[in-house]
Amino acid sequence: MLIAVLGASGDVGLASAQALLSLGMDTLRLGGRDPNNGARCLALLQQQWPQARLQWAPVDVTDAAALAAFVRGCDVLLNCAGPAWRLKDLAAQAALSADTHYVDAAGDRRLDPTQWRGRCAVLGAGLQPGLTGLLPRWLAAHAFTQVHELTSYFGLRDQFTGVAADDFLQGAMDGSSEPLAAWRNGRCSKALRRRREVLLPCFPGQVHLLPYLNLEGEALAMDLQLERGQWFNVITYGHVLKALDQAHALPRAEAVQRLCAASLLDLSGQAPFVTLLLQLDGLHQGQPRTRSLVVSGAGNAALTGAMAAATVASVVEGEIRAGCHDAAQVLPPAASLERLQRTGAIRALNLLHHPLEHLLVAQEGCL
């Protein structure tokens, strides 16, 4: 089973290759634009997994002939190249032409699902979208017969690469993520407000909460038949927040540069982290129930790569039907979570039988 990883020498591509190898998928064709980075990537992976069958091929996703040659003969194409919004469906079309399965760590919703009747294309197989949509589904299936309300806090402190910053800003500006919106039996604009200097369990010090509702959250709300849903980005320091506030008034290249620089300032002297807090309220066999989930990870690239690799594993195992899908909606939650934990990208996952606010009381008591 040959898996091709496009953009393999980038942060997410390398993390995806490492996660694939840790899950036992050890026949990989790795590709990217820079041969020097490719050589370093190949040497690192071969040192960690000496028995793996690895090959490197120089490829530029915008070069149709080179991309076609790269995809030819592989069983699954995993696309980690970016920015996703600029590259659009170039990699997906190459996978279609080569009659291979396709997994995208980011993804483009404009793919024509009728073209994928014999193969599957799985988009949004990253951290967000992806893992942030899968974990609530796992919790709902694991602990509830009916869910009424969801609350999510998602925060990270990590370095923004230029590609990641560009895609992040695009999501904030193209209408796919609406600030201050929430779910109230449907999308409700300006339902919430920003909150500054808030104490939140499992986050360092006081944080800023930025409410939003994106397409992933909207799909999740409809799938779970939620009455209420609220999602918050958690910003731990001020430089990234300031860069985000200024981004709308700047040319894209300058906004990307400022966001990358701001992330380094906020990260200075601090360890990177990803934290997701979830609370679901609903019923289990007719009785009221609350369950919370606390998830922490090593960083954005590691978790994105692990999610992409888990999605490839699900495709390889035949767990996803033919067609075009969002990862969070079609991945088997329990099996995917087990694979994610095997990669080591998830540092801790704790299921709690009480609301998240109880954590804050316990934390204050310890202090």
Secondary structure as UniProt FT lines:
FT   STRAND          3..6
FT   TURN            7..9
FT   HELIX           11..22
FT   TURN            23..24
FT   STRAND          27..32
FT   HELIX           35..48
FT   TURN            50..51
FT   STRAND          53..58
FT   TURN            61..62
FT   HELIX           64..71
FT   TURN            72..73
FT   STRAND          76..79
FT   HELIX           84..87
FT   TURN            88..89
FT   HELIX           90..97
FT   TURN            98..99
FT   STRAND          101..104
FT   TURN            109..110
FT   HELIX           113..116
FT   STRAND          120..123
FT   TURN            127..129
FT   HELIX           131..143
FT   STRAND          146..157
FT   HELIX           162..173
FT   STRAND          177..179
FT   STRAND          182..184
FT   STRAND          187..188
FT   TURN            189..190
FT   STRAND          195..199
FT   TURN            201..202
FT   STRAND          206..214
FT   HELIX           215..224
FT   STRAND          228..235
FT   HELIX           238..247
FT   TURN            248..249
FT   HELIX           252..267
FT   TURN            268..269
FT   STRAND          273..284
FT   TURN            285..286
FT   STRAND          287..297
FT   HELIX           300..316
FT   TURN            317..318
FT   STRAND          323..326
FT   HELIX           327..330
FT   HELIX           333..343
FT   STRAND          346..352
FT   HELIX           357..366
//
